[in-house]
Amino acid sequence: MEKGAVIKHDLKKAPKTGDWGYMSPKVDKSRCSGCATCVPFCPEAAISMVKDPEAKNNKGEVSSFDYDFCKGCGVCSDVCPMKAITMQKK
């Protein structure tokens, strides 16, 4: 028996869930460490790490959100060890 699970998303078939939420995550680029802790916790797979010249970390990457699919659940904000992600009203 396999342990764990990997959810593979096909964005072409995925319904856009970002329209109904009233909160959205915002990342503070000066606080984001580029650790990507938030990425696997996102239930909609709406977070990716992208290169950013404003990043203040050694990796030069920050969290980026696909607001078409982000439903504003706030899990990313809860798991961020640097508290770089905050939830704000749309």
C-alpha positions as CSV (number, residue, x, y, z in Angstrom):
1,M,0.0,0.0,0.0
2,E,1.3,3.5,-0.9
3,K,1.8,6.0,1.8
4,G,1.0,9.7,1.1
5,A,-0.5,11.2,-2.0
6,V,0.5,13.6,-4.7
7,I,-2.2,15.7,-6.2
8,K,-1.6,16.5,-9.8
9,H,-3.6,19.5,-11.2
10,D,-4.5,19.9,-14.8
11,L,-5.0,23.7,-15.1
12,K,-6.8,23.3,-18.4
13,K,-9.6,21.3,-16.7
14,A,-9.6,23.1,-13.3
15,P,-12.6,25.4,-12.5
16,K,-11.5,28.9,-11.6
17,T,-12.2,29.3,-7.9
18,G,-10.8,32.7,-7.3
19,D,-14.0,34.7,-8.1
20,W,-15.9,33.8,-5.0
21,G,-13.4,34.5,-2.2
22,Y,-13.4,37.9,-0.4
23,M,-9.8,37.6,1.0
24,S,-6.6,37.3,-1.0
25,P,-3.0,36.7,0.1
26,K,-0.3,39.4,-0.3
27,V,3.4,38.7,0.1
28,D,5.8,41.1,1.7
29,K,8.8,40.6,-0.5
30,S,11.1,42.0,2.1
31,R,10.1,39.2,4.6
32,C,9.7,36.2,2.2
33,S,12.7,33.9,2.6
34,G,12.0,31.9,-0.5
35,C,11.6,28.7,1.5
36,A,8.5,27.6,-0.5
37,T,6.8,26.2,2.6
38,C,3.5,27.6,1.4
39,V,3.5,25.9,-2.0
40,P,2.6,22.3,-1.0
41,F,0.0,23.4,1.5
42,C,-2.1,25.3,-1.1
43,P,-5.3,23.2,-1.7
44,E,-5.7,24.8,-5.2
45,A,-2.0,24.7,-6.2
46,A,-2.2,28.4,-6.8
47,I,1.2,29.3,-5.5
48,S,4.5,29.1,-7.3
49,M,8.0,30.5,-6.6
50,V,9.2,33.1,-9.0
51,K,12.4,35.1,-9.5
52,D,12.0,38.6,-8.4
53,P,14.6,41.4,-8.4
54,E,12.9,42.9,-5.2
55,A,13.4,39.6,-3.3
56,K,15.5,40.2,-0.1
57,N,16.6,36.6,0.3
58,N,19.6,34.5,-1.0
59,K,17.4,32.5,-3.5
60,G,16.0,35.6,-5.2
61,E,12.6,34.1,-5.3
62,V,9.2,35.0,-3.7
63,S,5.8,33.4,-3.5
64,S,3.5,34.3,-6.4
65,F,-0.3,33.7,-6.4
66,D,-2.5,32.8,-9.3
67,Y,-5.6,34.7,-8.3
68,D,-7.8,32.9,-10.9
69,F,-7.5,29.8,-8.7
70,C,-6.8,31.2,-5.2
71,K,-9.9,31.0,-3.1
72,G,-8.5,33.0,-0.2
73,C,-8.5,30.2,2.4
74,G,-5.5,31.6,4.2
75,V,-3.6,28.4,4.7
76,C,-0.5,29.9,3.1
77,S,-0.6,32.7,5.6
78,D,-0.9,30.3,8.5
79,V,2.1,28.1,7.5
80,C,4.5,30.9,6.4
81,P,7.3,30.7,9.0
82,M,8.4,34.3,8.2
83,K,4.8,35.7,8.4
84,A,5.5,37.2,5.0
85,I,2.0,36.3,3.7
86,T,-1.0,38.3,5.0
87,M,-4.6,38.0,4.0
88,Q,-6.3,41.2,2.8
89,K,-9.8,42.0,1.6
90,K,-10.1,42.1,-2.1
